[in-house]
Amino acid sequence: MDENAYTLLARILSFLSAFLLVLGIKFFFTGRKMTDNPCSDPRLPFTFRGFANEIRILREICGNELKTLFPGKSGTIARDLNLAALRLDPGDVFAAQFLWALLIGVCGVVFMLLLEMDLSFILTALFVSGFAGWLIPMVQIQNLAETRQTSIRRALPFSIDLISSAMTAGLDFSAAVRYYVEHSEVCPLTQEFGITLKMLELGNNRNDALKAMAGRLGLDEFRSLVNAVIQGTEMGASITDTLRVNAEEMRRVRVAAAERKAQRAPSLMMIPMALFIMPSVFIIIFVPIYLRVQSSGMSGMF
């Protein structure tokens, strides 16, 4: 590279080092005051927990502005945070994205400088690594939301059966939910039923509490269950029978989803086969033929 490119990169790295220095000084004086930081939640990955105070500072600097500039993306992030039951704000996620884009982008630039690559390679590494760092926090939040929903979807039919059996034995809905929460292992579904139970104990209507729970879970099968319970209550039908029928329907939905995944397996296997297995097969078949042709002196004919 020429001297102008080196000068430009030196200025960029000097700015980033000064920025990180100022950020570290601010963290030293204000970090101890941030005792109730949602980014320190143990369920969060290291990308949030390891830099909880820095993310909170960056939220005030740029996170809230990015949330205002991208309302559609902020709504999607807020939905994922709600499904993952995290106390974060979309501004925290934007701040984490900015932080990791900066850190990984700088690492990519330094790696290219160590390899003494040209300016085009350095800029490409900056954009590619920065984009990867920007995506990491958002993808991790989406994975947490999907994992929590999968856990709830698996435990939901058993919980509905247990609640309906308790109601058949003579308990009312609140007592049946309390029995399930107290006699089941701690999982996301028991936590959600615990929140619903607290709402019922505070005097909320059963239908309103179930609707609130359906909004937190974001599962279509549970939303249909709530609608069936509300309609059955208005028509005077037995809530126990409604719960039992919907639990069986949830199992059918799970079986159908498993069958769809099994049918997709052959098409998904084509990708690793085309990328890894077929080239190896071609190498094994054609390399001996090529070597035989080279050794026989017939290579000049081609």
Beta strands, then each sheet from edge to edge (+ up, - down):
end
